Amino acid sequence: MLKKIILSRFNVIAAIALLLTTFVCFAQPPKPAGPKFDTADFAVKAELADWLVRYDMVAWKTTDVVVTEDKAEIAKMGTEWFCFEDEKGLWHAVYGKYADGRYDVVFHYTMDTSGKITKIASKIDQGFLDTHAKSLVTAKKQLETKLPANAPRFNQYIRRNPDKTFDVWLFPAFQSNGVAVYGGEGVYKIDATGGKIIADTSYFQDNFRGFKTAPPREIWLNYTEIEKPTLGSVFFVWYYKEYFTKIFIDNSKTTSTAVKTGNGYLWVNVEKDKSKDTKPE
């Protein structure tokens, strides 16, 4: 389970500072970047990455509770655990097993805004449970077709949409040897039954790369083969931002990073000056 990025010295043509509070402000000077940088696309990914990190926090903290439960009960679990927010914004974490088309709950917890975790016995709609679990199974089977034998461990995230379809995200987990890994991300939209992938926007590089999270330092994620930051790369920065002094997403025409401010973090996207090498040696 996952546990728990000043610009470097290079010339820029333009900089965009994107706050996660839904508005865009431009760094001055220099002039704002031109229309080639897809600000809207980045804003969607940044907001989603923030939600995924919150999801991960619920999963991490409730897993710490699961391991203290009765071993006989833990043995009943499968790998189809998931979290969800209810209509009141309360987070739930469900641990159980999916077999023969049915999901059986072993542990069900809630976590409030203060971080308090409560074990509850209230029933959840069986169809809701079954389709969530089936969607995870469907997505993981698709991911396995893309992974080499020595692939890193992955974590899973799922959200049901208003039309009852599902989005499933599978990202490399924080590895047990203390390495933060990037280079592959499974991103799937699955139909309301949980059994069919209707969109696959996954992205895989030639191989996985990683960084030890100690000592704290500046690191660069190499995505120079594409123009836009991927969702997985934005998630990586947002998740690991407190482990490193700075994390850059290095795309073909821009670099992106999260800068620490007095009230949190500020996204900064910078156009490369092609006359300079933007990446430190």
KOLFI-624120 format. One record per residue (C-alpha): residue number from 1; residue in three letters; x, y, z. Coordinates in steps of 0.5 Angstrom, whole numbers, padded with zeros to 4 digits. Layout:
REM KOLFI-624120
   nr  rest     c1     c2     c3
  NUM   ALA      X      Y      Z
...
//
This chain:
REM KOLFI-624120
   nr  rest     c1     c2     c3
    1   MET   0000   0000   0000
    2   LEU   0002   0007  -0001
    3   LYS   0005   0011   0004
    4   LYS   0007   0017   0005
    5   ILE   0018   0040  -0012
    6   ILE   0024   0054  -0015
    7   LEU   0025   0053  -0021
    8   SER   0032   0050  -0023
    9   ARG   0037   0055  -0027
   10   PHE   0035   0055  -0034
   11   ASN   0032   0060  -0039
   12   VAL   0024   0060  -0040
   13   ILE   0020   0063  -0046
   14   ALA   0014   0063  -0041
   15   ALA   0011   0060  -0035
   16   ILE   0004   0059  -0032
   17   ALA   0003   0058  -0025
   18   LEU  -0003   0054  -0024
   19   LEU  -0007   0053  -0017
   20   LEU  -0011   0047  -0016
   21   THR  -0017   0052  -0013
   22   THR  -0020   0052  -0020
   23   PHE  -0017   0058  -0023
   24   VAL  -0010   0060  -0027
   25   CYS  -0006   0066  -0025
   26   PHE   0001   0067  -0029
   27   ALA   0008   0068  -0027
   28   GLN   0010   0075  -0028
   29   PRO   0015   0076  -0031
   30   PRO   0016   0073  -0036
   31   LYS   0010   0073  -0041
   32   PRO   0005   0067  -0040
   33   ALA   0006   0061  -0044
   34   GLY   0002   0061  -0051
   35   PRO  -0004   0057  -0053
   36   LYS   0000   0050  -0055
   37   PHE   0000   0048  -0047
   38   ASP  -0006   0045  -0046
   39   THR  -0008   0048  -0039
   40   ALA  -0015   0045  -0039
   41   ASP  -0012   0038  -0040
   42   PHE  -0007   0040  -0034
   43   ALA  -0012   0042  -0029
   44   VAL  -0017   0036  -0030
   45   LYS  -0011   0032  -0029
   46   ALA  -0008   0036  -0023
   47   GLU  -0015   0036  -0020
   48   LEU  -0016   0028  -0021
   49   ALA  -0009   0027  -0018
   50   ASP  -0011   0031  -0012
   51   TRP  -0017   0026  -0011
   52   LEU  -0013   0020  -0012
   53   VAL  -0008   0022  -0007
   54   ARG  -0014   0023  -0002
   55   TYR  -0016   0016  -0004
   56   ASP  -0010   0013  -0002
   57   MET  -0009   0016   0004
   58   VAL  -0016   0013   0006
   59   ALA  -0013   0006   0004
   60   TRP  -0007   0007   0007
   61   LYS  -0010   0009   0014
   62   THR  -0015   0003   0014
   63   THR  -0010  -0002   0012
   64   ASP  -0006   0000   0018
   65   VAL  -0013  -0002   0022
   66   VAL  -0014  -0008   0018
   67   VAL  -0007  -0012   0020
   68   THR  -0009  -0011   0027
   69   GLU  -0016  -0015   0026
   70   ASP  -0017  -0023   0027
   71   LYS  -0012  -0027   0023
   72   ALA  -0018  -0032   0021
   73   GLU  -0022  -0026   0018
   74   ILE  -0016  -0023   0014
   75   ALA  -0015  -0030   0011
   76   LYS  -0022  -0029   0008
   77   MET  -0020  -0023   0004
   78   GLY  -0018  -0023  -0003
   79   THR  -0015  -0017  -0007
   80   GLU  -0021  -0013  -0009
   81   TRP  -0021  -0008  -0004
   82   PHE  -0023  -0001  -0006
   83   CYS  -0025   0006  -0003
   84   PHE  -0031   0011  -0004
   85   GLU  -0034   0017  -0002
   86   ASP  -0041   0017   0000
   87   GLU  -0046   0023  -0002
   88   LYS  -0044   0027   0004
   89   GLY  -0037   0026   0003
   90   LEU  -0035   0021   0008
   91   TRP  -0030   0016   0006
   92   HIS  -0031   0009   0006
   93   ALA  -0026   0003   0005
   94   VAL  -0028  -0004   0004
   95   TYR  -0024  -0010   0004
   96   GLY  -0027  -0017   0002
   97   LYS  -0027  -0022  -0004
   98   TYR  -0030  -0023  -0010
   99   ALA  -0032  -0030  -0013
  100   ASP  -0037  -0033  -0017
  101   GLY  -0040  -0026  -0019
  102   ARG  -0041  -0024  -0012
  103   TYR  -0037  -0019  -0007
  104   ASP  -0037  -0021   0000
  105   VAL  -0035  -0016   0005
  106   VAL  -0030  -0018   0011
  107   PHE  -0028  -0011   0013
  108   HIS  -0032  -0004   0012
  109   TYR  -0029   0002   0015
  110   THR  -0031   0010   0015
  111   MET  -0026   0015   0015
  112   ASP  -0028   0023   0017
  113   THR  -0025   0029   0016
  114   SER  -0021   0029   0022
  115   GLY  -0018   0022   0020
  116   LYS  -0022   0018   0025
  117   ILE  -0023   0011   0023
  118   THR  -0029   0007   0025
  119   LYS  -0031   0000   0023
  120   ILE  -0038  -0001   0021
  121   ALA  -0043  -0007   0020
  122   SER  -0048  -0003   0016
  123   LYS  -0050  -0006   0009
  124   ILE  -0048  -0004   0002
  125   ASP  -0052  -0005  -0004
  126   GLN  -0050  -0012  -0007
  127   GLY  -0050  -0009  -0014
  128   PHE  -0045  -0003  -0012
  129   LEU  -0040  -0008  -0009
  130   ASP  -0041  -0013  -0015
  131   THR  -0040  -0008  -0020
  132   HIS  -0034  -0005  -0017
  133   ALA  -0030  -0011  -0015
  134   LYS  -0031  -0014  -0022
  135   SER  -0029  -0007  -0025
  136   LEU  -0022  -0008  -0021
  137   VAL  -0022  -0015  -0024
  138   THR  -0023  -0013  -0031
  139   ALA  -0018  -0007  -0031
  140   LYS  -0012  -0012  -0027
  141   LYS  -0013  -0017  -0033
  142   GLN  -0012  -0012  -0038
  143   LEU  -0006  -0009  -0034
  144   GLU  -0003  -0016  -0034
  145   THR  -0002  -0016  -0041
  146   LYS   0002  -0010  -0041
  147   LEU   0007  -0012  -0036
  148   PRO   0014  -0015  -0036
  149   ALA   0015  -0021  -0031
  150   ASN   0019  -0017  -0027
  151   ALA   0014  -0011  -0026
  152   PRO   0014  -0007  -0020
  153   ARG   0008  -0007  -0015
  154   PHE   0002  -0003  -0017
  155   ASN  -0004   0000  -0013
  156   GLN  -0011   0001  -0015
  157   TYR  -0016   0006  -0015
  158   ILE  -0023   0006  -0017
  159   ARG  -0029   0011  -0018
  160   ARG  -0036   0010  -0021
  161   ASN  -0039   0016  -0025
  162   PRO  -0046   0019  -0025
  163   ASP  -0048   0014  -0031
  164   LYS  -0046   0008  -0027
  165   THR  -0039   0007  -0031
  166   PHE  -0033   0006  -0028
  167   ASP  -0026   0009  -0028
  168   VAL  -0020   0005  -0026
  169   TRP  -0013   0007  -0025
  170   LEU  -0007   0003  -0024
  171   PHE  -0001   0006  -0022
  172   PRO   0006   0003  -0019
  173   ALA   0006   0003  -0012
  174   PHE   0011   0006  -0007
  175   GLN   0016   0000  -0007
  176   SER   0018  -0004  -0001
  177   ASN   0025  -0002  -0002
  178   GLY   0024   0005  -0002
  179   VAL   0024   0006  -0009
  180   ALA   0018   0011  -0012
  181   VAL   0017   0008  -0019
  182   TYR   0014   0011  -0026
  183   GLY   0014   0009  -0033
  184   GLY   0007   0006  -0034
  185   GLU   0000   0007  -0032
  186   GLY  -0007   0003  -0033
  187   VAL  -0012   0008  -0034
  188   TYR  -0019   0005  -0036
  189   LYS  -0026   0007  -0037
  190   ILE  -0031   0001  -0036
  191   ASP  -0038   0000  -0037
  192   ALA  -0043  -0001  -0032
  193   THR  -0043  -0008  -0031
  194   GLY  -0036  -0008  -0029
  195   GLY  -0034  -0013  -0035
  196   LYS  -0032  -0009  -0041
  197   ILE  -0027  -0004  -0042
  198   ILE  -0030   0002  -0046
  199   ALA  -0024   0006  -0046
  200   ASP  -0016   0005  -0045
  201   THR  -0012   0011  -0044
  202   SER  -0006   0008  -0041
  203   TYR   0001   0010  -0042
  204   PHE   0007   0005  -0042
  205   GLN   0014   0007  -0043
  206   ASP   0019   0002  -0046
  207   ASN   0021   0001  -0038
  208   PHE   0020   0003  -0031
  209   ARG   0025   0008  -0028
  210   GLY   0025   0010  -0020
  211   PHE   0028   0014  -0015
  212   LYS   0030   0012  -0008
  213   THR   0026   0017  -0004
  214   ALA   0032   0019   0001
  215   PRO   0036   0023   0001
  216   PRO   0031   0029  -0001
  217   ARG   0034   0032  -0008
  218   GLU   0031   0035  -0014
  219   ILE   0029   0029  -0019
  220   TRP   0027   0029  -0027
  221   LEU   0021   0025  -0030
  222   ASN   0023   0023  -0037
  223   TYR   0017   0024  -0041
  224   THR   0021   0028  -0047
  225   GLU   0018   0023  -0052
  226   ILE   0011   0026  -0051
  227   GLU   0008   0033  -0051
  228   LYS   0003   0033  -0045
  229   PRO   0004   0031  -0038
  230   THR   0001   0024  -0037
  231   LEU  -0004   0023  -0031
  232   GLY   0001   0018  -0028
  233   SER   0007   0023  -0028
  234   VAL   0002   0029  -0025
  235   PHE   0000   0024  -0019
  236   PHE   0007   0022  -0018
  237   VAL   0009   0029  -0017
  238   TRP   0003   0030  -0012
  239   TYR   0004   0024  -0008
  240   TYR   0012   0024  -0007
  241   LYS   0012   0032  -0007
  242   GLU   0014   0032   0000
  243   TYR   0020   0026  -0001
  244   PHE   0024   0031  -0006
  245   THR   0026   0038  -0006
  246   LYS   0023   0038  -0013
  247   ILE   0020   0034  -0018
  248   PHE   0020   0036  -0025
  249   ILE   0016   0033  -0031
  250   ASP   0020   0033  -0037
  251   ASN   0016   0033  -0043
  252   SER   0018   0035  -0050
  253   LYS   0016   0042  -0050
  254   THR   0015   0044  -0043
  255   THR   0017   0042  -0036
  256   SER   0012   0042  -0030
  257   THR   0013   0042  -0023
  258   ALA   0009   0043  -0016
  259   VAL   0013   0049  -0012
  260   LYS   0012   0050  -0005
  261   THR   0008   0056  -0002
  262   GLY   0006   0059   0005
  263   ASN  -0001   0056   0004
  264   GLY   0001   0049   0000
  265   TYR   0003   0048  -0007
  266   LEU   0003   0051  -0014
  267   TRP   0003   0048  -0020
  268   VAL   0008   0051  -0025
  269   ASN   0009   0049  -0032
  270   VAL   0014   0052  -0036
  271   GLU   0016   0052  -0044
  272   LYS   0023   0050  -0046
  273   ASP   0028   0055  -0049
  274   LYS   0030   0051  -0054
  275   SER   0037   0054  -0055
  276   LYS   0038   0052  -0048
  277   ASP   0039   0045  -0044
  278   THR   0033   0045  -0039
  279   LYS   0035   0039  -0035
  280   PRO   0041   0040  -0030
  281   GLU   0047   0035  -0032
//
